[in-house]
Structures are given as structure tokens and as C-alpha cells.
């Protein structure tokens, strides 16, 4: 799909020449396909250069459109994209979470009703531990819109209800990198928080990468079409990891809600183990895993999400299953993990 679109989708879709019209047709098709897959209107869909940009644009646009103030009430486990957006263009009020990563419901609703609250920001599912939030289940004031970061769940799960703006990221559902999706409800009070662009779409972020957008839409359709088959299989495989790791690795804590979670993601923390050493040793054995915070993993610093949950932060492993991951793959990982953890601990005399 991507290679075929490169031949016809290279031009600026706002130009009137033949190549521009062809690119526009592909862009419109991608928008309609994305809207259909997500159950929204095509004119509620905007493509952005990344999921991070979609978060910034969606959240800050709601803040700018608010008549109540500039405070964003958000959970303590939001992605850093949300936190950076709030620090740049709003005021923050953080709400704590339970040990499984679920937000304190009463605190969220109470502070949403406070004077000055412009927006409530609540992720659909956590990027790091997979816990799903009850986004559509809160009784918020009518004039306080809800922004949801759906980057970790878009395509894998149906969109929740109750949001005014939502953000997604194509590489999270297996599409090409460099494509984000911003959804803004037709009736939402949203104003572009960034400098304008002389283009048709008021939410436009410039010249779209039309071939990548088309490939992202096609992959989203495929993920949505097969999730009723893939999700239960992945959920069962993650259950195997959660069960075996807890039983076979001493001094380990498996985190996140065991049931209401993303089907493909599992995180656990190992006491007296360095996360970087775990990444390195498992990589040598053919297993690509991540450690540290999901949004700042390159820093290898203790996870802010795990800290907010009050669980073990050191030696954490984040495992994300692919659509073709098998039981044999999962068992091979679980077989080697106790040996790796024991070896790392032995280096420090444990």
C-alpha cells in the first residue's frame, strides 16, 4: 500500500494540478477509511506528524476554546506529551491513581467542577502498564470537555464515549511511523492553539505525508477487522507471562490491572535488578524489551508511572506482544527470564 501510494500521493493535496488532485483523492480516502474504522465523522479526523503532536494540538485546542479558565485536571499517569502540553500552555491539577493505575474517580469529578477548570485529560489506556480507564463513565460538567490520549489503544480497542478530542498514533497499531490522528468532535469548543496555516482544514498541520497516511489508514482497518480474534489470543498470552513471572522469578511485582487492560502489554519489576542490564541481557538472547518510563525510555530513569502507582520502579520490564507472537515465543521468554535475573543479581552479590 505504501509503495503504491508513493507513485500517486507525492504531491501537495491542496494543489489543483493532476498530481495534486490525485493526492487529494488518496488523502480523502484515507480520512474516510480512518473515520469508518473508528466510528467517527470524516470531518472530525485530522492527520498530524505524530501522536505527540496530536496530543498537543487536541488538548491545547480545548484549553484555548474554554470559557472557564486554563486549568487541566489530569491523572498522575498521563503520558509525558500531555504533561508537557499542560506545562507549556495551561495550568495543571494532578489527580492520583490506585495501585493498579486507575484514577481516583471522586477526585477527578470533584476537581473537574472547580472554577477555572478548562479541560479534563484522561488517557484511554496506559502506555506502560496497560490499565484501561473508564473514560466515558465520569459525570463531568457540561462545559468541561474531556480530552483522551488514545494512542496506546486506538485500533486495538473501540474508542470510549464522552470525549471532545482524542489522539492516536499510527505506529502503535502497526502503521508507519510519523503519522498521528487527531479527532475533534463537531460540537466541541476547540480553537487552534498554534500559528495558523493558509489551508482548508482549520486543524491542518501542514503538508501531509499522503502515502504514509494512506498506509496508516489501511493498517488501522486491518487491525480493527481482526481484533476480535487477535485480542483474546494476546490477552491469554499475557496471562501466561503474568502467571509464570510471578511464580518463577523471586522478588518480582507484576503491575497494572490484571483484567481491564490492553490485551498485548505487560509490565513487571524485579527487585535488586538494573533495568538497563535486563534490556541488554535479554536482547542478547533475542528478546527485544523495554525498561524505564514508556514515554522516556531512552533516559532509563525510574518510571514516573510506576512511582505514581506506588509499586516497585527498579528493574522494570515492559513486554509488548506482536500480532504473530505465539505461545512458544512466550514460553521461551519465560524460560530464560529467571536465569537472566539470577545472573544479574549474582553480579552484585545477591
C-alpha positions as a Python dict, from the first residue, in 0.01 Angstrom:
ca = {
    (1, 'X'): (0, 0, 0),
    (2, 'X'): (275, 245, 98),
    (3, 'X'): (486, 173, -210),
    (4, 'X'): (188, 201, -443),
    (5, 'X'): (81, 531, -285),
    (6, 'X'): (429, 678, -336),
    (7, 'X'): (365, 681, -712),
    (8, 'X'): (39, 879, -684),
    (9, 'X'): (46, 1053, -349),
    (10, 'X'): (369, 1254, -360),
    (11, 'X'): (212, 1591, -448),
    (12, 'X'): (57, 1861, -229),
    (13, 'X'): (-312, 1762, -199),
    (14, 'X'): (-415, 2133, -195),
    (15, 'X'): (-284, 2198, -547),
    (16, 'X'): (-515, 2193, -848),
    (17, 'X'): (-290, 2016, -1097),
    (18, 'X'): (-343, 1646, -1176),
    (19, 'X'): (-86, 1517, -928),
    (20, 'X'): (-234, 1735, -655),
    (21, 'X'): (-587, 1614, -729),
    (22, 'X'): (-473, 1252, -716),
    (23, 'X'): (-303, 1313, -382),
    (24, 'X'): (-619, 1481, -253),
    (25, 'X'): (-827, 1181, -354),
    (26, 'X'): (-593, 949, -164),
    (27, 'X'): (-600, 1178, 141),
    (28, 'X'): (-979, 1194, 139),
    (29, 'X'): (-999, 815, 104),
    (30, 'X'): (-762, 773, 399),
    (31, 'X'): (-970, 1011, 610),
    (32, 'X'): (-1294, 828, 528),
    (33, 'X'): (-1136, 488, 596),
    (34, 'X'): (-999, 609, 930),
    (35, 'X'): (-1333, 760, 1029),
    (36, 'X'): (-1515, 440, 937),
    (37, 'X'): (-1273, 225, 1137),
    (38, 'X'): (-1305, 448, 1444),
    (39, 'X'): (-1678, 517, 1422),
    (40, 'X'): (-1647, 895, 1380),
    (41, 'X'): (-1725, 1152, 1109),
    (42, 'X'): (-1465, 1210, 835),
    (43, 'X'): (-1462, 1584, 911),
    (44, 'X'): (-1364, 1502, 1270),
    (45, 'X'): (-1037, 1342, 1153),
    (46, 'X'): (-710, 1531, 1108),
    (47, 'X'): (-375, 1370, 1031),
    (48, 'X'): (-73, 1503, 1218),
    (49, 'X'): (304, 1434, 1201),
    (50, 'X'): (294, 1222, 1520),
    (51, 'X'): (82, 1109, 1811),
    (52, 'X'): (263, 1359, 2032),
    (53, 'X'): (162, 1643, 1801),
    (54, 'X'): (-197, 1518, 1801),
    (55, 'X'): (-196, 1524, 2183),
    (56, 'X'): (-57, 1877, 2194),
    (57, 'X'): (-296, 2009, 1931),
    (58, 'X'): (-605, 1838, 2070),
    (59, 'X'): (-553, 1920, 2436),
    (60, 'X'): (-433, 2278, 2397),
    (61, 'X'): (-705, 2348, 2140),
    (62, 'X'): (-968, 2259, 2400),
    (63, 'X'): (-794, 2479, 2657),
    (64, 'X'): (-795, 2771, 2418),
    (65, 'X'): (-1161, 2718, 2336),
    (66, 'X'): (-1266, 2709, 2701),
    (67, 'X'): (-1458, 2991, 2868),
    (68, 'X'): (-1395, 2860, 3220),
    (69, 'X'): (-1021, 2903, 3266),
    (70, 'X'): (-687, 2740, 3188),
    (71, 'X'): (-659, 2453, 3439),
    (72, 'X'): (-623, 2098, 3306),
    (73, 'X'): (-725, 1827, 3554),
    (74, 'X'): (-533, 1513, 3464),
    (75, 'X'): (-428, 1181, 3613),
    (76, 'X'): (-83, 1123, 3760),
    (77, 'X'): (-8, 858, 3497),
    (78, 'X'): (-67, 1060, 3179),
    (79, 'X'): (190, 1035, 2901),
    (80, 'X'): (464, 1297, 2905),
    (81, 'X'): (311, 1451, 2589),
    (82, 'X'): (11, 1555, 2799),
    (83, 'X'): (225, 1681, 3084),
    (84, 'X'): (450, 1885, 2854),
    (85, 'X'): (149, 2035, 2676),
    (86, 'X'): (-3, 2142, 3009),
    (87, 'X'): (328, 2287, 3130),
    (88, 'X'): (361, 2487, 2807),
    (89, 'X'): (10, 2625, 2766),
    (90, 'X'): (-211, 2565, 3071),
    (91, 'X'): (-218, 2510, 3445),
    (92, 'X'): (-200, 2166, 3600),
    (93, 'X'): (-405, 1988, 3865),
    (94, 'X'): (-293, 1628, 3908),
    (95, 'X'): (-521, 1352, 4039),
    (96, 'X'): (-373, 1042, 4200),
    (97, 'X'): (-426, 679, 4099),
    (98, 'X'): (-481, 346, 4271),
    (99, 'X'): (-216, 74, 4284),
    (100, 'X'): (-346, -76, 3958),
    (101, 'X'): (-314, 259, 3778),
    (102, 'X'): (-682, 351, 3783),
    (103, 'X'): (-763, 715, 3854),
    (104, 'X'): (-930, 822, 4178),
    (105, 'X'): (-1283, 869, 4041),
    (106, 'X'): (-1417, 1107, 4303),
    (107, 'X'): (-1112, 1332, 4292),
    (108, 'X'): (-1137, 1364, 3915),
    (109, 'X'): (-1504, 1462, 3914),
    (110, 'X'): (-1472, 1695, 4214),
    (111, 'X'): (-1184, 1891, 4064),
    (112, 'X'): (-1343, 1898, 3721),
    (113, 'X'): (-1622, 2101, 3878),
    (114, 'X'): (-1384, 2354, 4033),
    (115, 'X'): (-1383, 2712, 3900),
    (116, 'X'): (-1108, 2763, 3644),
    (117, 'X'): (-1108, 2405, 3514),
    (118, 'X'): (-1091, 2418, 3136),
    (119, 'X'): (-1034, 2054, 3038),
    (120, 'X'): (-1012, 1707, 3191),
    (121, 'X'): (-739, 1492, 3038),
    (122, 'X'): (-763, 1116, 3091),
    (123, 'X'): (-587, 852, 2885),
    (124, 'X'): (-791, 567, 2741),
    (125, 'X'): (-526, 315, 2842),
    (126, 'X'): (-182, 350, 2995),
    (127, 'X'): (110, 317, 2755),
    (128, 'X'): (322, 144, 3017),
    (129, 'X'): (109, -88, 3229),
    (130, 'X'): (-195, -123, 3001),
    (131, 'X'): (-461, -31, 3259),
    (132, 'X'): (-781, 92, 3092),
    (133, 'X'): (-953, 399, 3238),
    (134, 'X'): (-1330, 443, 3249),
    (135, 'X'): (-1313, 746, 3022),
    (136, 'X'): (-1683, 761, 2940),
    (137, 'X'): (-1802, 684, 3290),
    (138, 'X'): (-1748, 1019, 3463),
    (139, 'X'): (-2022, 1276, 3517),
    (140, 'X'): (-1835, 1592, 3423),
    (141, 'X'): (-1986, 1943, 3397),
    (142, 'X'): (-2138, 2008, 3055),
    (143, 'X'): (-1896, 2292, 2986),
    (144, 'X'): (-1581, 2095, 3078),
    (145, 'X'): (-1466, 1891, 2777),
    (146, 'X'): (-1269, 1568, 2810),
    (147, 'X'): (-952, 1502, 2615),
    (148, 'X'): (-836, 1142, 2587),
    (149, 'X'): (-493, 1021, 2482),
    (150, 'X'): (-592, 706, 2293),
    (151, 'X'): (-252, 649, 2135),
    (152, 'X'): (-193, 319, 2317),
    (153, 'X'): (-537, 178, 2242),
    (154, 'X'): (-660, 325, 1913),
    (155, 'X'): (-750, 46, 1675),
    (156, 'X'): (-683, -226, 1932),
    (157, 'X'): (-992, -126, 2131),
    (158, 'X'): (-1311, 63, 2038),
    (159, 'X'): (-1297, 432, 2125),
    (160, 'X'): (-1462, 517, 2456),
    (161, 'X'): (-1752, 760, 2479),
    (162, 'X'): (-1764, 1106, 2630),
    (163, 'X'): (-1458, 1270, 2474),
    (164, 'X'): (-1442, 1604, 2293),
    (165, 'X'): (-1099, 1542, 2142),
    (166, 'X'): (-880, 1232, 2114),
    (167, 'X'): (-533, 1150, 1985),
    (168, 'X'): (-386, 840, 1823),
    (169, 'X'): (-54, 727, 1680),
    (170, 'X'): (-23, 500, 1378),
    (171, 'X'): (291, 316, 1484),
    (172, 'X'): (108, 197, 1796),
    (173, 'X'): (-134, -6, 1585),
    (174, 'X'): (134, -127, 1344),
    (175, 'X'): (115, 152, 1086),
    (176, 'X'): (406, 364, 965),
    (177, 'X'): (587, 599, 1200),
    (178, 'X'): (533, 972, 1154),
    (179, 'X'): (151, 967, 1136),
    (180, 'X'): (-75, 1082, 1417),
    (181, 'X'): (-453, 1111, 1428),
    (182, 'X'): (-641, 1396, 1593),
    (183, 'X'): (-1015, 1359, 1646),
    (184, 'X'): (-1221, 1664, 1739),
    (185, 'X'): (-1595, 1630, 1785),
    (186, 'X'): (-1800, 1853, 1559),
    (187, 'X'): (-1965, 2036, 1851),
    (188, 'X'): (-1650, 2075, 2061),
    (189, 'X'): (-1527, 2422, 2158),
    (190, 'X'): (-1183, 2386, 2004),
    (191, 'X'): (-953, 2661, 1873),
    (192, 'X'): (-616, 2610, 1711),
    (193, 'X'): (-356, 2692, 1978),
    (194, 'X'): (-69, 2725, 1731),
    (195, 'X'): (5, 2972, 1446),
    (196, 'X'): (-240, 2940, 1159),
    (197, 'X'): (-189, 2783, 819),
    (198, 'X'): (-337, 2903, 489),
    (199, 'X'): (-508, 2572, 422),
    (200, 'X'): (-861, 2440, 408),
    (201, 'X'): (-864, 2247, 735),
    (202, 'X'): (-850, 2473, 1040),
    (203, 'X'): (-670, 2194, 1224),
    (204, 'X'): (-418, 2142, 944),
    (205, 'X'): (-58, 2090, 1048),
    (206, 'X'): (90, 2146, 705),
    (207, 'X'): (163, 1924, 406),
    (208, 'X'): (52, 1571, 496),
    (209, 'X'): (265, 1269, 410),
    (210, 'X'): (-12, 1126, 193),
    (211, 'X'): (144, 782, 122),
    (212, 'X'): (213, 725, 492),
    (213, 'X'): (-136, 846, 586),
    (214, 'X'): (-295, 605, 339),
    (215, 'X'): (-84, 318, 470),
    (216, 'X'): (-179, 412, 827),
    (217, 'X'): (-549, 405, 738),
    (218, 'X'): (-517, 68, 567),
    (219, 'X'): (-332, -84, 863),
    (220, 'X'): (-592, 60, 1103),
    (221, 'X'): (-870, -106, 906),
    (222, 'X'): (-682, -437, 922),
    (223, 'X'): (-626, -412, 1299),
    (224, 'X'): (-991, -328, 1364),
    (225, 'X'): (-1108, -611, 1137),
    (226, 'X'): (-904, -876, 1319),
    (227, 'X'): (-910, -754, 1680),
    (228, 'X'): (-1200, -981, 1782),
    (229, 'X'): (-968, -1272, 1700),
    (230, 'X'): (-630, -1124, 1798),
    (231, 'X'): (-721, -957, 2128),
    (232, 'X'): (-840, -1271, 2315),
    (233, 'X'): (-532, -1462, 2196),
    (234, 'X'): (-294, -1189, 2309),
    (235, 'X'): (-482, -1144, 2636),
    (236, 'X'): (-436, -1516, 2710),
    (237, 'X'): (-64, -1499, 2625),
    (238, 'X'): (-15, -1202, 2858),
    (239, 'X'): (-194, -1402, 3128),
    (240, 'X'): (72, -1671, 3081),
    (241, 'X'): (350, -1415, 3123),
    (242, 'X'): (189, -1262, 3431),
    (243, 'X'): (136, -1604, 3592),
    (244, 'X'): (476, -1754, 3512),
    (245, 'X'): (680, -1446, 3600),
    (246, 'X'): (508, -1415, 3938),
    (247, 'X'): (560, -1784, 4012),
    (248, 'X'): (912, -1838, 3877),
    (249, 'X'): (1105, -1517, 3944),
    (250, 'X'): (1172, -1432, 4310),
    (251, 'X'): (1107, -1078, 4435),
    (252, 'X'): (910, -962, 4133),
    (253, 'X'): (599, -745, 4109),
    (254, 'X'): (364, -771, 3809),
    (255, 'X'): (183, -439, 3778),
    (256, 'X'): (-132, -296, 3621),
    (257, 'X'): (-490, -416, 3629),
    (258, 'X'): (-490, -793, 3563),
    (259, 'X'): (-816, -784, 3367),
    (260, 'X'): (-913, -434, 3249),
    (261, 'X'): (-601, -377, 3042),
    (262, 'X'): (-465, -365, 2691),
    (263, 'X'): (-451, -719, 2553),
    (264, 'X'): (-89, -713, 2433),
    (265, 'X'): (102, -535, 2709),
    (266, 'X'): (255, -649, 3038),
    (267, 'X'): (495, -480, 3280),
    (268, 'X'): (673, -622, 3584),
    (269, 'X'): (952, -505, 3813),
    (270, 'X'): (1236, -712, 3958),
    (271, 'X'): (1389, -616, 4292),
    (272, 'X'): (1768, -571, 4304),
    (273, 'X'): (1795, -567, 3924),
    (274, 'X'): (1907, -284, 3696),
    (275, 'X'): (1665, -219, 3410),
    (276, 'X'): (1939, -142, 3159),
    (277, 'X'): (2113, -470, 3239),
    (278, 'X'): (1786, -659, 3185),
    (279, 'X'): (1734, -494, 2846),
    (280, 'X'): (2090, -579, 2740),
    (281, 'X'): (2094, -940, 2856),
    (282, 'X'): (1752, -1026, 2714),
    (283, 'X'): (1846, -859, 2387),
    (284, 'X'): (2150, -1087, 2365),
    (285, 'X'): (1913, -1380, 2389),
    (286, 'X'): (1690, -1249, 2113),
    (287, 'X'): (1418, -1074, 2313),
    (288, 'X'): (1359, -703, 2249),
    (289, 'X'): (1205, -549, 2561),
    (290, 'X'): (1190, -201, 2711),
    (291, 'X'): (1264, -58, 3053),
    (292, 'X'): (1213, 277, 3224),
    (293, 'X'): (921, 502, 3150),
    (294, 'X'): (723, 425, 2835),
    (295, 'X'): (748, 786, 2721),
    (296, 'X'): (1112, 849, 2820),
    (297, 'X'): (1262, 503, 2789),
    (298, 'X'): (1581, 639, 2630),
    (299, 'X'): (1671, 801, 2961),
    (300, 'X'): (1645, 471, 3153),
    (301, 'X'): (1525, 668, 3455),
    (302, 'X'): (1279, 515, 3705),
    (303, 'X'): (927, 514, 3569),
    (304, 'X'): (713, 808, 3679),
    (305, 'X'): (402, 598, 3611),
    (306, 'X'): (513, 321, 3847),
    (307, 'X'): (608, 579, 4109),
    (308, 'X'): (258, 729, 4091),
    (309, 'X'): (108, 382, 4134),
    (310, 'X'): (322, 320, 4442),
    (311, 'X'): (478, 0, 4304),
    (312, 'X'): (835, -118, 4253),
    (313, 'X'): (1011, 103, 3996),
    (314, 'X'): (1353, -57, 3953),
    (315, 'X'): (1432, -339, 3715),
    (316, 'X'): (1107, -299, 3530),
    (317, 'X'): (1038, -483, 3206),
    (318, 'X'): (774, -381, 2954),
    (319, 'X'): (679, -650, 2707),
    (320, 'X'): (459, -579, 2404),
    (321, 'X'): (332, -875, 2204),
    (322, 'X'): (315, -865, 1825),
    (323, 'X'): (13, -994, 1636),
    (324, 'X'): (203, -1311, 1538),
    (325, 'X'): (352, -1384, 1882),
    (326, 'X'): (294, -1749, 1973),
    (327, 'X'): (271, -1949, 2296),
    (328, 'X'): (613, -2093, 2210),
    (329, 'X'): (758, -1740, 2194),
    (330, 'X'): (605, -1652, 2531),
    (331, 'X'): (727, -1973, 2693),
    (332, 'X'): (1078, -1920, 2555),
    (333, 'X'): (1086, -1574, 2715),
    (334, 'X'): (956, -1702, 3048),
    (335, 'X'): (1204, -1990, 3041),
    (336, 'X'): (1507, -1764, 3007),
    (337, 'X'): (1395, -1480, 3235),
    (338, 'X'): (1469, -1644, 3575),
    (339, 'X'): (1821, -1729, 3461),
    (340, 'X'): (1886, -1373, 3341),
    (341, 'X'): (1753, -1216, 3661),
    (342, 'X'): (1957, -1455, 3878),
    (343, 'X'): (2272, -1382, 3677),
    (344, 'X'): (2231, -1004, 3712),
    (345, 'X'): (2165, -1035, 4086),
    (346, 'X'): (2472, -1255, 4130),
    (347, 'X'): (2692, -979, 3993),
    (348, 'X'): (2610, -766, 4296),
    (349, 'X'): (2644, -1049, 4541),
    (350, 'X'): (2279, -1148, 4575),
}
